[in-house]
Amino acid sequence: MTGSPNTSSRDPIALAQVAANPSIEAAVAAVRDFLEMEVAFASEFVGDHQVLRQISGDTESFGGVAVGASVPSSHLYCRRIIAGELPRLITDVRGHELARLVPITDMLGIGAFVSVPITLSDGDHYGTLCAASRHPEPRLEDRDVQFLHVLARMIGDQVERERLTRRTRELEVQAAAVTTLSVALAARDGYTGDHSEAVVRLAVEVGRQLGLGEAELIDVERAALLHDIGKLAIPDAILHKDRPLDAAEWGVMRRHPILGAQLIAGVPSLEHLQPVLRAEHERWDGGGYPDGLAGEAIPLPARIVFVCDAYHAMTSDRPYRRALGHECALAEIEAGAGSQFCPTTSRALLTVLAGDRRVAA
Ligand SMILES: [Fe+2]
């Protein structure tokens, strides 16, 4: 071990380098450099294990440990450090009563260890940023721990940025797929296309009223836009018929939720909505189709789309019948709450519609 980091002026330089290129790799390398310990690494908590995400230094001295290695947290110091059972800085592991009993001490022959949690903005512990030496390191002090904290915060920010980029990319792919499908449906059947757009607006409002989070609202929006996508596979003679359908034709028409679910089966970013599209005509009392699901067995986005779809269909002119007035449609929704429609979802829709009326008045 050469030099003393406590008299070094490298910390601001190391920090500036990491800040200029805020990668987890750079942060871990800066830790190893600044603390002059044999290895530094960043780990992620995955269940009751810790997975090595980045490592820098003399890995050979530590059994050739490599990125991707997964070790039970019970073998390591980190969880015990976060729980406050061990200090963040252990300058002499073998001289510490509890630390020397932790399995990794003998497994890798550790003499000194320092670890701080990598915490995300929601307070979750993503993992830890650590450094280890085979020999005791009496020169290390609280200032070194503080340096690790600063870099752990940078790593936390970087992890969140990467997650956000990944999520944004997923949502972009999903949005493109939804747009393609809904444009295809609108071209095939103008009513269904416009109708889906109106159902989207209502469904998202109802989702908000129910207190859903952003990710769930996106699913509700996608499901509302795609709920009738299975009609792409319904023959024109049935889809565009200007008189009421006969029993056989209804039999074909009622397959559209199954067809819709099948249609998105090949779209990776939408596949998770398959059970929702399949259930968009299920009734709360189990009398719907295609599976006769009842109550909360029906996915919530499907229950939301079902009641919003019903309200909008009732208040729209169709080739074979005139629209019901708003008041009549409200009475139908109220009458159907608890039998046809999910009661909570119907109540939320009635609240949203009452609000719309107040705004319009
Ligand atoms: Fe439908």
Residues whose N, C-alpha, C, O or C-beta is under 5 A from the ligand:
A	BS01	LIG	H227 D228
